[in-house]
């Protein structure tokens, strides 16, 4: 697989990651499609193993998401901008502190936007807790699963 095609697969996966935090865009299927594209082109045992692992992780994520309460962006009292910033901070946290950094990055990004919007620590922390109860947990589960898949793909590309 050429460098340009790897770059395009990476962009598709980035679009999927952004789709997790953008309402109406199906992030996990887009990330899975990127892995499928790469594995169908690469056709190595490692590529098929990554595809099988990605499928398992994303199916498990779907099962967990069905057990969590439904997401309602309007009723949670959060703006789309705040949610997007929190998602981007979670993605950045995943790469700054591998794997574990996604959770503090997401929550920290959400808190930072809420603190800027509301002005004080108490109100911002209460709003962050309210949002995490209403919809943050399900989005965080979905984002973490997609980040695991993208991280596995990056590891396979670097190794292979």
N, C-alpha and C positions, 0 to 999 in steps of 0.2 A: 504494500500500500504506500502510495507516495505521500510526500509531506503535505501537499495541498489538500489531498483527500482526508488526511488525519486532521488537518486544521478545520475542514468543513464538518467533520464528525464532532470535533470539540465544540464548534459553534452551535451545532444542533443540540448538544447536551447542555450547553450554557443557556440556550433558549428554553430547554426543559426545566432547568433550575429556576430561571426567572418565571416560568409558567406556574411553578408551585406557589409563588407569592402574588401572582396576578390572577384575580378572579376571572373565570371563564376559559382559561388556557389550561389544558390537561398536561401538567408537567411530567408525571411519571411515564405516561405512554410515549412522550417525546424523547425522554432520556432512554427508554428501552429501545425505541426505534433507532437511536444513534448507535447503541451497542449492537443491535441486530445488523445494521448497515456495515459496521466495522467487522463483525465476525463473518458475515457473508463474503466480504472482500478479502479478509486475511486468511481465512480457512485453516487456521492452525488449531492444535489441541488446546492451547492456552486461550485462544479466542472463543472457542466453543465452551470452555469452562467458565469464562467470564460471562458469556451469555446465559449459561445455566444458572450461575450465581445471581446475576442481575434479575433474572426471571423469578427466582426463589425469594429474593429480598423484596422485590416489588409486589409479589403476591402476598407475602407476609404483611407488608405495609398496608395493603388493601384490606386484609382481614382485621388488622388492628384499627384502621380508620373507621370501619363499619361499627366497631364497638364504642367509639368515641362519639360525643354529641355532634350534631351537624354544625357546619360553619355558617355563621351569619355575620357578615362584615358590618352591615348597617346597625344592627342592634347592639354591637359590642362597644360602640363609641370610639371607633378608631378610623382614621382617615386612610385612604389608599396609599398616600405618600408615606405615612408612618409604617404601614405594613410592608411596603416595598423596601424602605430603609432597613427595617428589621431583617427582612429576608437577605438583603445584600450583606448586612453585617454577619448574619449566620453563615453565609457562603464564605466570606472572608475569614471568619473565625475557624472554619473547617480546615482551611489551608495554613493559617498562622499557627494554630495548635492542632495538629492533625487529629481528625475524627472528633475528639472531645470538644473542640473549640466551637462547634456549631451551636450548641445550646447556649453557652454564655454570650456568644456573639449575637444570636437572635434576641435574647432577652435584653442584653445591654443596648442593642440598637433601638429596640422598642422603648426602653426606659429613657434613652437619650432624646428621642423625638418627643416623647410625652413630657419630659422635663422642660424642654425648650417651649413646647406649646402651653403647658400649664404654669410654668414658672417656679414651682417649689418641689422639694423632694417628696413630701408626704402625698400630695395630690398626684404626682407623677408615678410614684410607686403603687398607689391604690389603683390608678388607671391601668398600669402594666399588669397587675395581678388580675384585674377584671377582664382584660383582653385575653390573657393567657388561659383563664378559666373558660371564656366563651369560645375562643377559636384558635388560640395560639398553640394548644397542645396538638390538635389534629394537623395543623400546618407544620409544626415542628417535627412530628413523626414522618410526614410526607417528605419534608426537606431533608431530614437526616437519612432516610432511605435512599433518596436520589443522590445525595452526596456520597454515600457509601458506594453506590454503583459507579458514579463518576470517578471516585478515588480508586476503585478496583480497575477501571479501564485505564486510568493514567498509569497505575503501577504496571499493568500488563504491557502497555505501549513502551514504557521506559525499559522494562525487562526484555521485551522481545525486540 
